[in-house]
């Protein structure tokens, strides 16, 4: 948000330093942030149990197939 303020009294550099020094190493220790399978189940108003199952499977990164299986579509 600070980057969008475009006000000279706000300096984004300390925020960027904080992200680099604290949040990037934290991301390597634990998963956080936007997780696509959960977003797909949310968009389709589905319980996240299918997203949990996908993430534990060998196809955990095949988002299109997952979406199509839930939406009942195959657009190819």
Backbone as a printed PyTorch tensor [residue, N CA C, xyz], in Angstrom:
tensor([[[  0.8200,  -1.1930,   0.0000],
         [  0.0000,   0.0000,   0.0000],
         [  0.8640,   1.2580,   0.0000]],

        [[  1.9790,   1.1960,   0.6810],
         [  2.8330,   2.3820,   0.7460],
         [  3.2900,   2.7920,  -0.6410]],

        [[  3.5550,   1.8100,  -1.5050],
         [  3.9980,   2.1040,  -2.8650],
         [  2.9630,   2.8690,  -3.6630]],

        [[  1.6910,   2.7040,  -3.3550],
         [  0.6330,   3.3790,  -4.0860],
         [  0.3430,   4.7790,  -3.5460]],

        [[  0.8310,   5.0930,  -2.3640],
         [  0.5450,   6.4010,  -1.7770],
         [  1.2310,   7.5350,  -2.5240]],

        [[  2.3850,   7.2670,  -3.0990],
         [  3.1390,   8.2600,  -3.8660],
         [  3.2930,   9.5800,  -3.1110]],

        [[  3.4860,   9.4420,  -1.8350],
         [  3.6910,  10.5930,  -0.9860],
         [  5.1530,  10.5800,  -0.5510]],

        [[  5.8870,  11.6540,  -0.7750],
         [  7.3220,  11.6470,  -0.4640],
         [  7.6400,  11.4180,   1.0110]],

        [[  6.6810,  11.6130,   1.9000],
         [  6.9940,  11.3890,   3.3090],
         [  6.9790,   9.9010,   3.6780]],

        [[  6.4550,   9.0420,   2.7780],
         [  6.4650,   7.5960,   2.9950],
         [  7.6050,   6.9850,   2.1900]],

        [[  8.4200,   6.2070,   2.8590],
         [  9.5680,   5.5700,   2.2180],
         [  9.3270,   4.0650,   2.1860]],

        [[  9.2180,   3.5060,   1.0060],
         [  8.9380,   2.0820,   0.8480],
         [ 10.1650,   1.2110,   1.1180]],

        [[ 11.3470,   1.7840,   1.0950],
         [ 12.5670,   0.9900,   1.2300],
         [ 12.6420,   0.1810,   2.5230]],

        [[ 12.2850,   0.7130,   3.6870],
         [ 12.3090,  -0.1200,   4.9040],
         [ 11.3180,  -1.2880,   4.8500]],

        [[ 10.1930,  -1.0750,   4.1880],
         [  9.2180,  -2.1570,   4.0370],
         [  9.8030,  -3.2610,   3.1630]],

        [[ 10.4630,  -2.8830,   2.0830],
         [ 11.0980,  -3.8670,   1.2100],
         [ 12.2040,  -4.6150,   1.9400]],

        [[ 12.9560,  -3.8980,   2.7850],
         [ 13.9850,  -4.5550,   3.5960],
         [ 13.3620,  -5.5790,   4.5400]],

        [[ 12.2700,  -5.2080,   5.1710],
         [ 11.5740,  -6.1140,   6.0830],
         [ 11.1030,  -7.3750,   5.3490]],

        [[ 10.5310,  -7.1910,   4.1880],
         [ 10.0690,  -8.3330,   3.3970],
         [ 11.2410,  -9.2490,   3.0640]],

        [[ 12.3320,  -8.6580,   2.6000],
         [ 13.5040,  -9.4560,   2.2150],
         [ 14.1270, -10.1830,   3.3980]],

        [[ 14.2180,  -9.5160,   4.5140],
         [ 14.9300, -10.0850,   5.6640],
         [ 14.0690, -11.0070,   6.5170]],

        [[ 12.7790, -10.7600,   6.6000],
         [ 11.9240, -11.5280,   7.5010],
         [ 10.9420, -12.4500,   6.7830]],

        [[ 10.2250, -11.9450,   5.8100],
         [  9.1500, -12.7210,   5.1990],
         [  9.6480, -13.7720,   4.2090]],

        [[ 10.6820, -13.4680,   3.4480],
         [ 11.1970, -14.4650,   2.5050],
         [ 11.7560, -15.6750,   3.2560]],

        [[ 12.5820, -15.4970,   4.2840],
         [ 13.0280, -16.6730,   5.0490],
         [ 11.8730, -17.4060,   5.7360]],

        [[ 10.8710, -16.6770,   6.1980],
         [  9.7100, -17.3000,   6.8220],
         [  8.9630, -18.1660,   5.8200]],

        [[  8.8570, -17.7070,   4.5920],
         [  8.1860, -18.4740,   3.5400],
         [  8.9050, -19.7950,   3.2910]],

        [[ 10.2290, -19.8230,   3.4640],
         [ 10.9820, -21.0570,   3.2800],
         [ 10.7450, -22.0450,   4.4220]],

        [[ 10.3410, -21.5500,   5.5850],
         [ 10.1070, -22.4070,   6.7460],
         [  8.6830, -22.9440,   6.8040]],

        [[  7.7210, -22.1590,   6.3700],
         [  6.3310, -22.5840,   6.4370],
         [  5.5580, -22.0780,   5.2350]],

        [[  4.5790, -22.8440,   4.8550],
         [  3.7650, -22.4560,   3.7100],
         [  2.7650, -21.3790,   4.1430]],

        [[  2.6630, -20.3450,   3.3600],
         [  1.6960, -19.2980,   3.6200],
         [  1.4640, -18.5540,   2.3200]],

        [[  0.4240, -17.8180,   2.3080],
         [  0.1110, -17.0430,   1.1170],
         [ -0.9840, -17.7010,   0.2980]],

        [[ -1.1170, -17.2780,  -0.9090],
         [ -2.1670, -17.6960,  -1.8100],
         [ -1.9340, -19.1260,  -2.2820]],

        [[ -2.8940, -20.0210,  -2.0390],
         [ -2.7800, -21.4180,  -2.4450],
         [ -3.8930, -21.6910,  -3.4460]],

        [[ -3.5170, -21.9600,  -4.6840],
         [ -4.4450, -22.0550,  -5.8120],
         [ -5.5720, -23.0660,  -5.5950]],

        [[ -5.3210, -24.3000,  -5.1540],
         [ -6.4390, -25.2330,  -4.9870],
         [ -7.5100, -24.7230,  -4.0180]],

        [[ -7.0980, -24.0610,  -2.9660],
         [ -8.0860, -23.4920,  -2.0350],
         [ -8.8640, -22.3560,  -2.6950]],

        [[ -8.1900, -21.5900,  -3.5290],
         [ -8.8800, -20.5140,  -4.2510],
         [ -9.9180, -21.1000,  -5.2040]],

        [[ -9.5620, -22.1890,  -5.8770],
         [-10.5010, -22.8160,  -6.8140],
         [-11.7310, -23.3230,  -6.0810]],

        [[-11.5370, -24.0020,  -4.9490],
         [-12.7080, -24.4810,  -4.2140],
         [-13.5480, -23.3160,  -3.7080]],

        [[-12.9170, -22.2330,  -3.3390],
         [-13.6690, -21.0570,  -2.9070],
         [-14.4750, -20.4390,  -4.0330]],

        [[-13.8570, -20.3150,  -5.1950],
         [-14.5430, -19.7540,  -6.3620],
         [-15.7680, -20.5860,  -6.7210]],

        [[-15.6290, -21.9080,  -6.5990],
         [-16.7210, -22.8070,  -6.9800],
         [-17.6590, -23.1180,  -5.8140]],

        [[-17.4370, -22.4560,  -4.6860],
         [-18.2730, -22.6400,  -3.4970],
         [-18.3030, -24.1040,  -3.0620]],

        [[-17.1130, -24.7140,  -3.0470],
         [-16.9550, -26.1110,  -2.6540],
         [-16.2210, -26.1900,  -1.3210]],

        [[-16.4460, -27.2580,  -0.5980],
         [-15.7050, -27.5110,   0.6370],
         [-14.2390, -27.7560,   0.2630]],

        [[-13.2830, -27.3040,   1.0570],
         [-11.8710, -27.4510,   0.6870],
         [-11.3190, -28.8730,   0.8160]],

        [[-12.1330, -29.8630,   1.1820],
         [-11.6080, -31.2250,   1.3320],
         [-10.9870, -31.7410,   0.0370]],

        [[-11.5490, -31.3590,  -1.0970],
         [-10.9580, -31.8010,  -2.3660],
         [ -9.6120, -31.1240,  -2.6140]],

        [[ -9.4670, -29.8940,  -2.1970],
         [ -8.1760, -29.2010,  -2.3250],
         [ -7.1370, -29.8470,  -1.4190]],

        [[ -7.5550, -30.2280,  -0.2370],
         [ -6.6390, -30.9030,   0.6930],
         [ -6.1710, -32.2190,   0.0800]],

        [[ -7.1210, -32.9810,  -0.4810],
         [ -6.7700, -34.2600,  -1.1200],
         [ -5.8310, -34.0470,  -2.3060]],

        [[ -6.1010, -33.0320,  -3.1130],
         [ -5.2290, -32.7450,  -4.2540],
         [ -3.8140, -32.4570,  -3.7960]],

        [[ -3.6700, -31.6570,  -2.7710],
         [ -2.3450, -31.2590,  -2.2940],
         [ -1.5560, -32.4190,  -1.7260]],

        [[ -2.2410, -33.4910,  -1.3450],
         [ -1.5620, -34.6820,  -0.8290],
         [ -1.3060, -35.7100,  -1.9300]],

        [[ -1.7060, -35.4020,  -3.1600],
         [ -1.5770, -36.3460,  -4.2680],
         [ -0.3600, -36.0320,  -5.1370]],

        [[ -0.1430, -36.9150,  -6.1160],
         [  0.9500, -36.7040,  -7.0730],
         [  0.6180, -35.6140,  -8.0920]],

        [[ -0.6390, -35.2460,  -8.1870],
         [ -1.0780, -34.2390,  -9.1630],
         [ -1.3100, -32.8790,  -8.5090]],

        [[ -0.6090, -32.6010,  -7.4380],
         [ -0.8920, -31.4030,  -6.6480],
         [ -0.7230, -30.0850,  -7.4040]],

        [[  0.0070, -30.0860,  -8.5080],
         [  0.2140, -28.8530,  -9.2640],
         [ -0.5950, -28.7970, -10.5580]],

        [[ -1.4690, -29.7520, -10.7760],
         [ -2.2780, -29.7610, -11.9940],
         [ -3.5980, -29.0330, -11.7210]],

        [[ -3.5300, -27.7200, -11.7140],
         [ -4.6690, -26.8960, -11.3270],
         [ -5.8000, -26.9530, -12.3380]],

        [[ -5.4810, -27.0020, -13.6040],
         [ -6.5360, -27.0220, -14.6200],
         [ -7.3790, -28.2900, -14.5090]],

        [[ -6.7240, -29.4320, -14.4140],
         [ -7.4530, -30.6960, -14.2740],
         [ -8.3190, -30.6850, -13.0140]],

        [[ -7.7680, -30.1470, -11.9370],
         [ -8.5210, -30.0410, -10.6830],
         [ -9.7540, -29.1610, -10.8710]],

        [[ -9.5740, -28.0200, -11.4860],
         [-10.7000, -27.1100, -11.7380],
         [-11.7660, -27.8010, -12.5800]],

        [[-11.3380, -28.4310, -13.6590],
         [-12.2920, -29.0720, -14.5540],
         [-13.0300, -30.2190, -13.8670]],

        [[-12.3570, -30.9320, -12.9750],
         [-13.0250, -32.0280, -12.2690],
         [-14.1000, -31.4970, -11.3240]],

        [[-13.8670, -30.3410, -10.7430],
         [-14.8640, -29.7560,  -9.8440],
         [-15.9700, -29.0420, -10.5960]],

        [[-15.6010, -28.3640, -11.6730],
         [-16.5750, -27.5770, -12.4250],
         [-17.3830, -28.4260, -13.3910]],

        [[-16.8950, -29.6520, -13.6310],
         [-17.6010, -30.5240, -14.5670],
         [-17.4580, -30.0880, -16.0010]],

        [[-16.3380, -29.4480, -16.3100],
         [-16.0930, -28.9660, -17.6690],
         [-14.7670, -29.4710, -18.1660]],

        [[-14.6740, -29.5820, -19.4570],
         [-13.4140, -29.8710, -20.1280],
         [-13.4660, -29.0610, -21.4110]],

        [[-12.7230, -27.9650, -21.4310],
         [-12.8530, -26.9990, -22.5210],
         [-11.9270, -27.2830, -23.7050]],

        [[-11.2210, -28.4100, -23.6940],
         [-10.3590, -28.7330, -24.8470],
         [-11.1700, -29.2370, -26.0160]]])
